[in-house]
């Protein structure tokens, strides 16, 4: 799956901040970015169409992509958790994380 510019920027930032270089970590990060893109695509469609749709019986229902957005967000956060990114990023020394200015 080709990543969007936003997901590529996210991936690059995480790679720089956390120094992920093992095969498993890179694959988990790729999966996280794919889920991120899926979440963003669903959010865009929901924003364009509205949170609800009317079915063929004229009943108001949640937009079908609301569940896609929810699931993609959960997958994204689970992948980040699997990478243990809830810890502080690598640092050169006291103060700001490595790679930031």
C-alpha positions in Angstrom: 0.0 0.0 0.0 1.4 3.4 -1.0 1.5 5.8 2.0 0.2 9.4 1.8 2.5 12.3 2.3 1.1 12.8 5.8 1.7 9.1 6.7 5.2 9.3 5.3 6.0 12.3 7.4 4.6 10.6 10.5 6.7 7.5 9.7 9.9 9.5 9.1 9.4 11.4 12.4 8.9 8.2 14.4 11.9 6.6 12.8 14.1 9.7 13.6 12.8 10.1 17.2 12.8 6.4 18.2 15.5 4.9 16.1 13.5 1.9 15.0 15.7 -0.3 12.7 14.7 -3.9 13.3 12.6 -5.7 10.7 9.6 -6.4 13.0 9.6 -2.8 14.3 9.7 -1.4 10.7 6.8 -3.7 9.7 4.7 -2.7 12.7 5.4 1.0 11.9 4.4 0.4 8.3 1.2 -1.2 9.4 0.5 1.7 11.8 0.9 4.2 8.9 -1.4 2.2 6.7 -4.0 2.2 9.4 -3.4 5.9 9.8 -4.1 6.5 6.1 -7.2 4.4 6.3 -8.5 6.4 9.2 -7.8 9.7 7.4 -9.6 8.5 4.3 -12.6 7.5 6.3 -12.6 10.8 8.2 -12.5 12.7 4.9 -15.4 10.8 3.4 -17.4 11.2 6.7 -16.7 15.0 6.7 -17.9 15.3 3.1 -21.0 13.1 3.4 -21.9 13.8 7.0 -22.0 11.6 10.1 -25.3 10.0 9.1 -26.9 8.7 5.9 -30.4 7.9 5.0 -31.1 4.3 4.0 -33.5 3.1 1.3 -36.4 3.1 3.9 -35.6 6.7 4.7 -34.1 5.8 8.1 -31.2 7.7 9.4 -28.1 5.6 10.1 -24.5 6.2 11.1 -22.2 6.6 8.1 -20.9 3.2 7.1 -17.3 4.5 7.3 -17.7 5.5 11.0 -16.8 1.9 11.9 -13.9 1.9 9.5 -12.6 5.1 11.1 -13.0 3.6 14.6 -11.3 0.3 13.6 -8.4 2.0 11.8 -7.8 4.3 14.8 -7.7 1.3 17.1 -5.3 -0.5 14.7 -3.1 2.6 14.6 -2.9 3.0 18.3 -2.4 -0.8 18.9 0.6 -0.7 16.5 2.1 2.3 18.3 1.6 0.5 21.6 3.3 -2.6 20.1 6.3 -0.5 19.3 6.3 0.8 22.9 6.2 4.4 21.8 4.6 5.4 25.0 8.1 5.8 26.4 10.3 8.8 26.1 12.2 9.0 22.8 15.9 8.6 22.5 17.9 11.6 23.7 21.5 12.8 23.1 21.6 14.1 26.6 19.5 16.1 29.0 16.7 18.1 27.5 15.2 17.8 24.1 14.9 14.5 22.2 17.4 13.6 19.5 16.7 15.0 16.1 14.5 17.9 17.3 15.6 21.5 17.1 
